[in-house]
């Protein structure tokens, strides 16, 4: 039996990976060990029918007024879960500067009413609610759609919060020719059916679609503390 000074024994015994340490570590992405079911195209279509056009709603903010310009081509999405009282929400959002929609939804999640656009029992909604059984852990859920030839120029999303890993990025339809690039990190090795935790606040990133099929991504802003163990276990599993 070896003996060591109490200080190093205490350090060894108490040493644990903390969630905030991992989130703020500077990683641009982290693959999470969350299984993703395979959805048929009619599931996507029914979700779009029930949801609201993301960019037309958020176009009240000047950031999204031009549907197509030299920085964006055909990038759009559908709001699946978010603020219920849209007029009240836009009044708040357009008068508070410095943060994107993800952080704003997180900031006001417990002050305003939020709701699903998808009916109860919809497969996409079921999947999200399996990850986050407590509805208060869900801040915002979007589809982000990029048709063939579409792109979104390099940018960093605005935030006054920590520039850390913050959102779940889930490629539901991702064929060869799609790209999610992080400047000076290379392209994220995206595979359809995986879940990634991404840092869109610290690093410039872009998307483009060289394929002949629309790219569909499910994007979730959430309370990451509720899946702390999944995140930590995923880090160890993918960095062992």
LINUR-V344589 format. One record per residue. RES is the residue in one small letter. SS is DSSP state (A for helix, B for strand, O for the rest). D_LAST is the distance of its C-alpha to the last C-alpha in Angstrom with 2 decimals. Layout:
res=RES ss=SS d_last=D_LAST
res=RES ss=SS d_last=D_LAST
This chain:
res=x ss=O d_last=27.92
res=x ss=O d_last=26.86
res=x ss=O d_last=28.22
res=x ss=O d_last=26.83
res=x ss=O d_last=28.60
res=x ss=A d_last=28.61
res=x ss=A d_last=27.09
res=x ss=A d_last=23.79
res=x ss=A d_last=23.82
res=x ss=A d_last=24.39
res=x ss=A d_last=21.58
res=x ss=A d_last=19.14
res=x ss=A d_last=20.60
res=x ss=A d_last=20.75
res=x ss=O d_last=17.50
res=x ss=O d_last=15.87
res=x ss=O d_last=14.13
res=x ss=O d_last=17.22
res=x ss=A d_last=17.63
res=x ss=A d_last=19.92
res=x ss=A d_last=17.69
res=x ss=A d_last=15.04
res=x ss=A d_last=17.89
res=x ss=O d_last=19.63
res=x ss=O d_last=16.79
res=x ss=O d_last=18.18
res=x ss=O d_last=15.70
res=x ss=O d_last=18.06
res=x ss=B d_last=16.23
res=x ss=B d_last=13.41
res=x ss=B d_last=13.25
res=x ss=B d_last=14.10
res=x ss=O d_last=14.00
res=x ss=O d_last=17.80
res=x ss=O d_last=19.91
res=x ss=O d_last=22.79
res=x ss=O d_last=26.07
res=x ss=O d_last=28.06
res=x ss=O d_last=31.18
res=x ss=O d_last=34.45
res=x ss=A d_last=36.24
res=x ss=A d_last=38.90
res=x ss=A d_last=36.38
res=x ss=A d_last=35.70
res=x ss=A d_last=39.45
res=x ss=A d_last=40.39
res=x ss=A d_last=37.93
res=x ss=A d_last=39.50
res=x ss=A d_last=42.94
res=x ss=A d_last=42.22
res=x ss=O d_last=40.47
res=x ss=B d_last=41.94
res=x ss=B d_last=41.64
res=x ss=A d_last=39.17
res=x ss=A d_last=40.62
res=x ss=A d_last=44.23
res=x ss=A d_last=43.64
res=x ss=A d_last=41.66
res=x ss=O d_last=44.14
res=x ss=O d_last=46.17
res=x ss=O d_last=43.82
res=x ss=A d_last=44.69
res=x ss=A d_last=41.07
res=x ss=A d_last=41.44
res=x ss=O d_last=45.15
res=x ss=O d_last=45.03
res=x ss=O d_last=43.58
res=x ss=O d_last=43.45
res=x ss=B d_last=43.73
res=x ss=O d_last=42.41
res=x ss=O d_last=39.04
res=x ss=B d_last=38.52
res=x ss=B d_last=39.56
res=x ss=B d_last=39.61
res=x ss=B d_last=36.47
res=x ss=B d_last=37.22
res=x ss=B d_last=36.00
res=x ss=B d_last=37.11
res=x ss=B d_last=36.87
res=x ss=B d_last=35.86
res=x ss=B d_last=35.59
res=x ss=B d_last=36.93
res=x ss=B d_last=40.00
res=x ss=O d_last=43.02
res=x ss=O d_last=45.89
res=x ss=A d_last=45.30
res=x ss=A d_last=48.31
res=x ss=A d_last=47.43
res=x ss=A d_last=43.81
res=x ss=A d_last=44.86
res=x ss=A d_last=47.30
res=x ss=A d_last=44.53
res=x ss=A d_last=42.04
res=x ss=O d_last=44.55
res=x ss=O d_last=45.70
res=x ss=O d_last=42.38
res=x ss=O d_last=40.89
res=x ss=O d_last=37.51
res=x ss=O d_last=35.12
res=x ss=O d_last=34.13
res=x ss=A d_last=34.68
res=x ss=A d_last=31.22
res=x ss=A d_last=31.65
res=x ss=A d_last=35.32
res=x ss=A d_last=34.66
res=x ss=A d_last=32.20
res=x ss=A d_last=34.84
res=x ss=A d_last=37.67
res=x ss=O d_last=35.97
res=x ss=O d_last=37.77
res=x ss=O d_last=41.03
res=x ss=O d_last=41.90
res=x ss=O d_last=41.92
res=x ss=B d_last=39.13
res=x ss=B d_last=39.33
res=x ss=B d_last=38.14
res=x ss=O d_last=40.05
res=x ss=O d_last=38.80
res=x ss=O d_last=40.73
res=x ss=O d_last=39.30
res=x ss=O d_last=37.64
res=x ss=O d_last=36.69
res=x ss=A d_last=33.47
res=x ss=A d_last=31.77
res=x ss=A d_last=32.86
res=x ss=A d_last=31.74
res=x ss=A d_last=28.21
res=x ss=A d_last=28.00
res=x ss=A d_last=29.65
res=x ss=A d_last=27.23
res=x ss=A d_last=24.41
res=x ss=O d_last=26.82
res=x ss=O d_last=29.45
res=x ss=O d_last=31.12
res=x ss=A d_last=33.03
res=x ss=A d_last=33.12
res=x ss=A d_last=29.37
res=x ss=B d_last=30.18
res=x ss=B d_last=31.66
res=x ss=B d_last=32.14
res=x ss=B d_last=31.31
res=x ss=B d_last=32.27
res=x ss=B d_last=32.33
res=x ss=B d_last=32.04
res=x ss=B d_last=33.92
res=x ss=B d_last=34.16
res=x ss=B d_last=36.73
res=x ss=B d_last=36.93
res=x ss=B d_last=37.73
res=x ss=B d_last=36.61
res=x ss=B d_last=34.67
res=x ss=B d_last=33.87
res=x ss=B d_last=34.16
res=x ss=B d_last=31.55
res=x ss=B d_last=31.68
res=x ss=O d_last=29.96
res=x ss=O d_last=30.84
res=x ss=O d_last=32.96
res=x ss=O d_last=31.95
res=x ss=O d_last=33.30
res=x ss=O d_last=30.21
res=x ss=O d_last=26.80
res=x ss=O d_last=25.37
res=x ss=O d_last=22.03
res=x ss=O d_last=19.89
res=x ss=O d_last=22.60
res=x ss=B d_last=23.28
res=x ss=B d_last=22.05
res=x ss=B d_last=22.67
res=x ss=B d_last=23.07
res=x ss=B d_last=24.47
res=x ss=B d_last=26.92
res=x ss=B d_last=28.83
res=x ss=O d_last=27.16
res=x ss=O d_last=28.57
res=x ss=O d_last=28.01
res=x ss=O d_last=29.69
res=x ss=B d_last=28.26
res=x ss=B d_last=26.43
res=x ss=B d_last=24.70
res=x ss=B d_last=24.61
res=x ss=B d_last=23.31
res=x ss=O d_last=25.45
res=x ss=O d_last=23.80
res=x ss=O d_last=20.37
res=x ss=B d_last=21.48
res=x ss=B d_last=21.57
res=x ss=O d_last=19.11
res=x ss=O d_last=17.87
res=x ss=O d_last=19.77
res=x ss=O d_last=20.19
res=x ss=O d_last=22.91
res=x ss=O d_last=21.99
res=x ss=O d_last=18.73
res=x ss=B d_last=18.62
res=x ss=B d_last=17.59
res=x ss=B d_last=18.04
res=x ss=B d_last=19.86
res=x ss=O d_last=21.49
res=x ss=O d_last=24.98
res=x ss=O d_last=26.58
res=x ss=O d_last=25.17
res=x ss=O d_last=24.95
res=x ss=O d_last=27.61
res=x ss=B d_last=26.80
res=x ss=B d_last=28.93
res=x ss=B d_last=29.26
res=x ss=B d_last=31.47
res=x ss=B d_last=32.38
res=x ss=O d_last=33.54
res=x ss=O d_last=33.62
res=x ss=O d_last=36.65
res=x ss=O d_last=35.23
res=x ss=O d_last=34.71
res=x ss=B d_last=31.21
res=x ss=B d_last=30.65
res=x ss=B d_last=27.96
res=x ss=B d_last=27.81
res=x ss=B d_last=27.19
res=x ss=B d_last=26.83
res=x ss=B d_last=27.43
res=x ss=B d_last=26.73
res=x ss=O d_last=26.18
res=x ss=A d_last=22.41
res=x ss=A d_last=22.84
res=x ss=A d_last=23.73
res=x ss=A d_last=20.27
res=x ss=A d_last=18.39
res=x ss=A d_last=16.42
res=x ss=A d_last=15.45
res=x ss=A d_last=14.28
res=x ss=A d_last=12.22
res=x ss=A d_last=10.65
res=x ss=A d_last=10.07
res=x ss=A d_last=8.36
res=x ss=A d_last=5.75
res=x ss=A d_last=5.82
res=x ss=A d_last=5.91
res=x ss=O d_last=3.78
res=x ss=O d_last=0.00
